[in-house]
Amino acid sequence: MHGPAAEPLTHPPVLPSAPGRHLPPRARRREKAATMNRLGKKANETLIEMALSADDDFAILTKFKPSWSEGEECNGPLCETSSTAGSEVPSSSEGLNSTETTLLIPEHQVIDKRHQSKDSIFFRDGVRRIDFVLSYVDDLNKEWEKKLERRKEFESNLQKAGLELETEDKKESEDGKIYFVKIHAPWEVLITYAEVLNIKVPIKENDIPSMVENPLDCMLAPFRLPEKVMHPEPDYFTAPFSKEKQELYLINDKSTFFSPSMRNRIVNYILTRCPYGTEEGKKKFGIKRLLNNGTYSAAYPLHDCQYWKKANDPNCDNERYTLYMEWARFLRFYKEQPLDLIRKYYGEKIGIYFAWLGFYTEMLFLAAVVGLICFLYGLFTMNENMSSKEICDPAVGGEIIMCPLCDRKCDYWRLNTTCESSEYSHLFDNVATVFFAIFMGIWVTLFLEFWKRRQAKLKYEWDLVDFEEEQQQLQLRPEYEAKCTQKKKNPVTQEMEPYLPLTSQAVRFCISGTTVLFWVSLIIASMIAVIVYRLAVYAAFASLMENTRTLQPISGLLTPQLATSVTASCLNFVIIMILNFLYERIAIWITDMEIPRTHMEYENRLTMKMFLFQFVNYYSSCFYVAFFKGKFVGYPGAYTYMFNSWRNEECDPAGCLIELTTQLTIVMAGKQIWGNIQEAIVPWICNWWGRRKARNNPENLYSRWEQDHDLQTFGALGLFYEYLEMVIQFGFITLFVASFPLAPLLALMNNILEIRVDSWKLTTQYRRPVAAKAHSIGVWQEILNGMAVLSVVTNAFIVSFTSDMIPRLVYYYAYSEDEDSPMSGYINNSLSVFQISDFPDKNKPQLNPENLVICRYRDYRYPPDHERRYLHSMQFWHILAAKLAFIIIMEHVVFIVKFFVAWMIPDVPADVKAKIKREKYLTQKILHEYELEKLKERLCQGDKQATEKEFIATEGRMELSRAM
């Protein structure tokens, strides 16, 4: 099937037999080597560089010139690329549609798929690796011709940039509709862009001795993974790649020197910047636009094998299979994570997420144990709680008549009807609550400080120490270059670069800020609507429970307050989910409108918008119950009303803490359950439905690119949602943990499942993401720091104003009259007296069958026979002063301990600092020795005048480096 490269085609270039395909492996390798030699002869013509032109709005890829002249016969793989790259109809048949042109294909040119299994990650020659795949459907609509021209131009420019393409005709696809364009990056392209992207490659095996073995390693052996899984490749000293110093690097095999994740990162860099024409007077470029306008349906790198079994190809690393067997199965939940393998397969950005999630889960274990101990303390001391004893005592709680909880329709009620709820509230409202709130304030600091140390270690191990400087140069968004038509000189580089005028920025920020403010206001309005619901239905619940006999047995446990709280929490959760769904799309739209300059800027702005919204959305109801409910009620005869219509809610006589616990449990647990359903079950159902036909086909007819095409897409914001989910959870276990000591335990169990769900879906249900670099968790670190500080304040306020801890302590030390039982009489002391005859008509109950004279209500006010009747008593002011004093003392103590711990723990471990210095020194030494050898060679060749002084200077620099 070899022919002259310049011969015009009279049919679409579909699946010709690959040169060398039927040759033995050794012959194929010789042919590949010959091709590489031909390419090497024209090294100066195969440079691919990105340059910002003063006349263009985007980076232009310089033309990649093939090494054969016009009319010369070509038998190498590049010739096949030239003849099969275009997925479009050639010039001689441009007027025909895809159905008509396939009729022109001679029968002997159609590949019989039975000859070779298509579950492969190589071109048809079995040598060139598939680094990326583009797919499209040739739909015959009004946009067909425009899409055809875009694809022809785009693929032509990809070839000019040096990439090699191979097209699979739609007749070869499983459904007979989809074309697949396979992309391979040859060595020349890889080394060029490795230099552009400043990719670090090995120069020498690491000779720094490993850390001293931990004596506890034998105990941790059941949790360890095999060494080959944990460390899939040796540790090397690395240096940024340079084409001029190729012999310096450890290049044993050019085909495997760059890992698949590096290769797909390089190809993606080209795809996002490759132009495809001019439309409406503007130059268009980038695969993202082509995906958005339907020119291509998908663009993705390939998984290396099926996840449930190894590939038949001996050259395949089977890393996906290893990840599934050792990491992505739930039965491996007790094992450590293979972070190095995750980083190698998916890239540093995904690797750093799983490292953070794993570390967060490990630290949660300590918080969960302490929280469980505090809960057990409340459980074991429940029968000793004097407050609940008095409430449940018929002689005390049974004789106390409480004022109605709503106007007109509600009746007087006895205090002992809340016996069960008061007992359960002691589980969370006890002395251990104060201890746990202080403990969690310190735990948060330990978590953040130790994570910084873990992160510093990963930065060193994954060659990310100098990455911060790189990303400012490398992550300029193509959208920014395209939309910013004005240019100005960069004061640092003195080059012209695009910029967004200040006036345009101001307008965009105003629109963005207004939109965010509107949606936050919408959340607050929805929360107020839920509060109105609580106020409106409370009377209905009270009447229903009183008049319905079937509910009488559970009336002690399911009080009207609790029923209202549970239903309102469920309603609030549904509203939260709906608003989240809508706001996600709005946040992405307004962030795109702002045109951020770099990828980091884009992610940070989107993160702040989404987090602000989620913060208000998820936590507003908890803030209401914790700090507002029952605080502005007034007193009988002078109640306060919302909108002059609905009477404000009162707390249970045992306090509002149990209601906050209920609210927190429903929202937190509901979010985690719904999140796991979204993350695991929905992708699985979608993939099962998409593959229902393909399952009936033999494996050799279901190609690797088709298998991956049928999977879900892990988008650019895939990790963003994972971080957001975990940070919201972090807020639940820190901001309101004083009300629910079991929150860290729930979070721990969820995270053990979360790690395996995330790994399972990423390995089995999603296409392989494009590898990306990241040296930290980014702006999320600052958000976590802010929440850590805020958590100290919120927990101090919860202990002071939401729980009954401070009123009890004030009574214990200042107002108790019984030395043998200091807390006896507390309930009676905490309830004020109201004379029923003082009720105005709008508040007075319709019935008073027992002819009651007084009723009690929860407050500290003077009785009706006092000269300052119904005004706050002195005890109220004592308690208020004690609450404020506790807040100030707790905040100062916790903050002092937090800052002291943060100061004591260095962000970078001493051994990591030493290793970084050692590696820099050895890397400089190796590079200097290399330069010295090159200068010696030049001296030997007779170029003495130009190199003698340079030789002396280089030698001196080496001596200086040794001395330092």
Secondary structure, 3 states (H helix, E strand, C coil): CCEECCCCCCCCCCCCCCCCCCCCHHHHHHHHHHHHHHHHCCHHHCCCCEECCCCCCCCEECCCCCCCCCCCEECCHHHHHHHHCCCCCCHHHCCCCHHHHHCCCCHHHCCCHHHCCCCCCECCCCCCECCEEEEEECCCCCCHHHHHHHHHHHHHHHHHCCCEEEEECHHHCCCCCEEEEEEECCHHHHHHHHHHCCCEEEEEECCCCCCCCCCCHHHHHHHCCCHHHHCCCCCEEEEECCHHHHHHCCCCCHHHHCCHHHHHHHHHHHHCCCEEEEECCEEEECHHHHHHCCCCCEEECCCCCCCCCCCCCCCCCCHHHHHHHHCCCHHHCCCCCCHHHHHHHHCHHHHHHHHHHHHHHHHHHHHHHHHHHHHHHHHHCHHHCHHHHHHHCCCCCCCCEECCCCCCCCCCEEHHHHHHHHHHHCCCCCHHHHHHHHHHHHHHHHHHHHHHHHHHHHHHHCCCCCHHHHHHHHCECHHHHHHCCCEEECCCCCCEEECCCHHHHHHHHHHHHHHHHHHHHHHHHHHHHHHHHHHHHHHHHHHHHHHCHHHHHHCCCCCHHHHHHHHHHHHHHHHHHHHHHHHHHHHHHHHHHHCCCEHHHHHHHHHHHHHHHHHHHHHHHHHHHHHCCCCCCEECCEECEECCCEECCCCCCCCCHHHHHHHHHHHHHHHHHHHHHHHHHHHHHHHHHHCCCHHHCCHHHCCHHHHHHCCECCCCCHHHHHHHHHHHHHHHHHHCHHHCCCHHHHHHHHHHHHHHHHHHHHHHHECCCCCCCCCCCCHHHHHHHHHHHHHHHHHHHHHHHHCCHHHHHHHHHHHCCCCCCCCCCHHHHHEEEEEHHHCCCCCCCCCCCCCCCEEEEECCECCCCCCCCCCECHHHHHHHHHHHHHHHHHHHHHHHHHHHHHHHCCCCCHHHHHHHHHHHHHHHHHHHHHHHHHHHHHHHCCCHHHHHHHHHHHHHHHHHHHHC
